[in-house]
């Protein structure tokens, strides 16, 4: 008899919603709307760490910080035009 074991992935996904959403927003924030989306990714990452989702939350925080570092130079020029 062959036994097939299924991983219960839905349980893990339900527990790690904040972390997964933080990673998605961090990836999106690298390319578009960095000043708005990247801080949200960082905040969700820290909330995920409070819920003991360390690995995925730290990836989300890293991607959020990377999104803030890759702000388009045009965004900065808006503040320094005389």
C-alpha positions in Angstrom: 0.0 0.0 0.0 1.3 3.4 -1.0 0.8 6.2 1.5 0.8 9.8 0.4 1.6 12.5 3.0 0.4 16.0 2.3 2.0 19.0 3.9 -0.5 21.2 5.5 0.6 24.4 3.8 -2.6 26.3 4.4 -1.9 26.3 8.2 1.5 27.8 7.7 0.3 30.4 5.3 -2.5 31.4 7.6 -0.1 31.9 10.5 2.4 33.9 8.4 0.1 36.4 6.7 2.0 39.5 7.9 5.4 38.2 6.8 4.2 37.1 3.4 2.5 40.4 2.8 5.6 42.3 4.0 7.7 40.4 1.5 5.3 41.2 -1.4 5.1 44.9 -0.5 8.9 45.0 -0.2 9.3 43.6 -3.6 6.8 45.9 -5.1 8.3 48.8 -3.2 11.6 48.3 -4.9 10.2 49.2 -8.3 7.2 51.4 -7.8 5.9 53.8 -5.1 8.9 53.3 -2.8 8.2 56.1 -0.4 4.7 54.8 0.3 4.9 51.0 0.1 8.4 50.4 1.6 7.6 51.8 5.0 4.4 49.7 5.1 6.5 46.6 4.4 8.9 47.5 7.2 6.1 48.0 9.7 4.5 44.7 8.7 7.8 43.0 9.0 8.2 44.2 12.6 4.7 43.2 13.4 5.5 39.7 12.0 8.6 39.5 14.3 6.4 40.3 17.3 4.3 37.2 16.2 7.5 35.1 16.1 7.7 34.9 12.3 11.4 35.6 12.3 12.7 34.5 8.9 10.1 35.7 6.6 9.6 38.9 8.5 13.3 39.7 8.4 13.3 39.2 4.6 10.3 41.6 4.4 12.2 44.2 6.5 15.3 43.8 4.3 13.3 44.3 1.1 11.5 47.3 2.6 14.8 48.9 3.5 16.1 48.1 0.0 13.1 49.8 -1.5 13.8 52.9 0.6 17.4 52.9 -0.6 16.4 52.6 -4.3 14.2 55.7 -4.3 14.3 57.3 -7.6 16.6 60.4 -7.8 13.6 62.4 -9.1 11.8 61.9 -5.8 14.7 63.6 -4.0 15.0 66.4 -6.5 11.4 67.4 -5.6 12.6 68.5 -2.2 15.8 70.3 -3.2 14.6 72.4 -6.1 15.2 76.1 -5.3 
